[in-house]
Amino acid sequence: MDLQFHSCFLMDIVLIICLFWIRQVAAFPSGAPLSACGHLMPVHVDGELQNSASPYMLILNDTTYGTQPLKLTVSATGAGARDFMAFMLQARSEFGQPAGYFANVPPASKTLTCYEKDDTLTHTAAFIRSTMEVLWYPPSKNIGKISIT
C-alpha cells in the first residue's frame, strides 16, 4: 500500500509539472490577451522583439479622417517579408489614447474592447495571410494626429 501511495503521488507531481509546462509554452492562438492592450507588445513566452525595420505595411486609403470609415490594409512587403498569423492593431491619438474602432473584421479575426468598444483588432486562429483589409472608424470629433500600431 505504501508503494501504491508513492506511485500515485509521483504521477500527480508529473501531471502538475506537465500542465505547468504546457501553459508556459502556449501561444495565444485565440488572439492577444487583454493584458497586452496597454503596451501592444508580443507576450509569447518564446517570442523575440524585432530589431530591424518592419517588413509589414499599414496603408490607409486616406491621410485625413472625418466621419467616414477608412480602409486599412496590412501587407507583408519588401525584403524579409513573411506571411503573418498573429497580430494586434490599435489606433491611438498623439497622446497615447486609443481612438476609433474597427469593423468589417477579416476572417480569423476579432475586435477587443481594451478601453472603448472594438478599439483593438486581433487574430482568432492560426490563419496564414499576406494581406488583410479592415475598416477603421475614426472618433466622432477630431482629436488630432492618429497613429495605427
C-alpha positions as CSV (number, residue, x, y, z in Angstrom):
1,M,0.0,0.0,0.0
2,D,2.9,2.3,0.8
3,L,4.3,1.7,-2.7
4,Q,1.0,2.4,-4.4
5,F,0.7,5.7,-2.5
6,H,4.1,6.8,-3.6
7,S,3.4,5.8,-7.2
8,C,0.2,7.9,-7.2
9,F,1.9,10.8,-5.6
10,L,4.7,10.8,-8.2
11,M,2.2,10.6,-11.0
12,D,0.3,13.6,-9.5
13,I,3.6,15.6,-9.4
14,V,4.5,14.7,-13.0
15,L,1.0,15.7,-14.2
16,I,1.2,19.1,-12.4
17,I,4.7,19.7,-14.0
18,C,3.3,18.8,-17.4
19,L,0.3,21.1,-17.1
20,F,2.5,23.9,-16.0
21,W,4.9,23.4,-18.9
22,I,2.0,23.3,-21.4
23,R,0.7,26.6,-20.0
24,Q,4.2,28.1,-20.3
25,V,4.8,27.2,-24.0
26,A,1.3,28.0,-25.2
27,A,1.0,31.0,-27.5
28,F,-2.2,32.9,-28.0
29,P,-4.0,31.1,-30.8
30,S,-7.3,32.8,-30.0
31,G,-5.9,36.3,-30.0
32,A,-3.9,38.8,-28.0
33,P,-4.8,38.8,-24.3
34,L,-6.3,42.0,-22.7
35,S,-3.1,42.3,-20.7
36,A,-1.4,43.4,-24.0
37,C,-3.8,46.4,-24.5
38,G,-1.6,49.0,-22.9
39,H,1.8,48.1,-24.4
40,L,0.8,46.3,-27.7
41,M,3.9,44.1,-27.4
42,P,4.0,40.4,-28.1
43,V,3.8,38.4,-24.9
44,H,4.5,35.0,-26.2
45,V,6.9,33.1,-23.9
46,D,9.3,32.2,-26.7
47,G,8.8,35.4,-28.8
48,E,11.6,37.9,-29.6
49,L,11.2,41.5,-30.4
50,Q,12.2,42.5,-33.9
51,N,15.1,44.9,-34.0
52,S,15.1,45.6,-37.8
53,A,12.6,47.6,-39.9
54,S,9.2,46.1,-40.1
55,P,8.5,44.1,-43.3
56,Y,4.8,44.9,-42.9
57,M,3.0,48.0,-44.2
58,L,-0.1,49.6,-42.8
59,I,-1.8,51.6,-45.5
60,L,-4.9,53.8,-45.1
61,N,-6.9,54.8,-48.1
62,D,-6.7,58.5,-47.0
63,T,-4.4,60.6,-44.9
64,T,-7.1,62.6,-43.2
65,Y,-10.1,61.4,-41.3
66,G,-13.6,62.8,-40.9
67,T,-16.9,61.0,-40.3
68,Q,-16.4,58.2,-42.9
69,P,-14.5,55.0,-42.2
70,L,-11.1,54.5,-43.6
71,K,-9.9,51.3,-45.2
72,L,-6.8,49.9,-43.5
73,T,-4.7,47.4,-45.5
74,V,-2.0,45.4,-43.7
75,S,0.5,43.8,-46.1
76,A,3.7,41.8,-45.9
77,T,6.1,43.6,-48.4
78,G,9.8,44.1,-49.0
79,A,12.9,42.2,-48.2
80,G,12.4,39.6,-45.5
81,A,8.6,39.8,-45.6
82,R,6.7,36.8,-44.5
83,D,3.1,35.9,-44.2
84,F,1.6,36.6,-40.8
85,M,-0.8,34.9,-38.5
86,A,-0.8,36.8,-35.2
87,F,-1.4,40.5,-34.9
88,M,-2.8,43.2,-32.7
89,L,-3.9,46.6,-34.2
90,Q,-4.9,49.7,-32.4
91,A,-5.3,53.4,-33.4
92,R,-4.1,55.9,-30.9
93,S,-4.1,59.7,-30.6
94,E,-0.8,61.5,-30.3
95,F,-1.3,61.4,-26.6
96,G,-1.5,57.6,-26.5
97,Q,-5.2,57.2,-26.0
98,P,-6.9,54.6,-28.2
99,A,-9.1,56.2,-30.9
100,G,-12.0,55.0,-33.1
101,Y,-13.0,51.4,-33.6
102,F,-12.6,48.6,-36.1
103,A,-15.3,46.9,-38.2
104,N,-15.6,44.7,-41.3
105,V,-13.4,42.2,-39.5
106,P,-11.5,39.8,-41.7
107,P,-11.6,36.0,-41.4
108,A,-10.0,34.5,-38.3
109,S,-10.0,38.0,-36.6
110,K,-12.0,39.7,-33.8
111,T,-12.2,43.0,-32.1
112,L,-11.3,43.6,-28.5
113,T,-12.6,46.2,-26.1
114,C,-9.4,47.4,-24.5
115,Y,-10.6,50.8,-23.5
116,E,-13.6,51.5,-25.7
117,K,-15.8,49.1,-27.7
118,D,-14.0,47.4,-30.6
119,D,-10.9,49.7,-30.3
120,T,-8.5,46.9,-31.0
121,L,-8.2,44.1,-33.6
122,T,-6.5,40.8,-33.1
123,H,-6.4,37.2,-34.6
124,T,-8.6,34.3,-33.5
125,A,-6.8,31.4,-35.1
126,A,-3.6,30.4,-36.8
127,F,-4.7,31.7,-40.2
128,I,-1.8,32.5,-42.5
129,R,-2.2,35.7,-44.6
130,S,0.0,38.0,-46.6
131,T,-2.6,40.8,-46.6
132,M,-5.8,41.8,-44.9
133,E,-8.2,44.7,-45.0
134,V,-10.4,46.2,-42.3
135,L,-12.4,49.3,-41.8
136,W,-11.4,51.8,-39.1
137,Y,-14.0,54.3,-37.9
138,P,-12.5,57.5,-36.6
139,P,-13.6,59.1,-33.4
140,S,-16.7,61.3,-33.7
141,K,-14.6,64.5,-33.1
142,N,-11.2,65.5,-34.5
143,I,-8.6,64.7,-31.8
144,G,-5.5,65.5,-33.9
145,K,-2.9,63.1,-35.3
146,I,-3.7,59.4,-35.2
147,S,-1.2,56.5,-35.4
148,I,-2.1,52.9,-36.0
149,T,0.2,50.3,-34.5
